[in-house]
Amino acid sequence: MSPDPEADLERLRTICLALPHAAEKLSHGMPAFFIEKGKIFAWFWHNHHRDGRTAVMVKLSGIEEQEMLIEADPDLYYRPPYLGPFGWIAIRADQPDTDWEHIADRIAISWDLIVPPKLKERI
């Protein structure tokens, strides 16, 4: 679990809100970042259901990608409850060497997967 979740959330907020048409809201008690019309592309979870972790949830291309990432680096990635079966993955943000550039790249991919095509055309 992160010793400073507010600093982690602020880093995440900076990354997410720099993306076009991004906004923040609370969803199920956790900060969520979404594109207009409510499509969420990232979540911040800190000690969710007392799991002792701080993580960022992002959308993937599907379950196959999720399985590949977890197998490749199970210390970094895990299948989040509720969202995991729908092609989301959790990225640990509570490690001493958290790679925020990597998290930013995964957030950009998630945003790209979520953004409506018509909105994407206007950007």
C-alpha positions, 0 to 999 in steps of 0.5 A: 500500500502506498505511504502517500496515496494523495501524491499518487492520486495527484500524479494520476490526475495530472496524467489523465486530465491531460488527455482530451475530453477527460474529467474526474468523478467519484465512482463507487467511492474511488476516483475515476477518469472518464471521457464525455458521456461517462466512459471510464478509462482509468480508476484509482484504487487505494486499499480497496476492500482492505486489499493492502494495495494502491493501483491504477486500473486501465482497460485492455484489448481483452482477456488475452492481453490481461493474461499475458501481462499478468503472466509476464509480470505478476508483481506489477499486474493483477486481475482486479475484482469486478473489472477483471472479467471485463478486460481491465487490469490493475497496475500496482502503484505502490512499489518503491520503483513505480514507473509512472511513465509506463502507467501513463502509456497504459492510460493513453492506450486505455483512453484510446480504447474507450474514446468514441470513434466520432469524438476521436475524429474531432481531435 
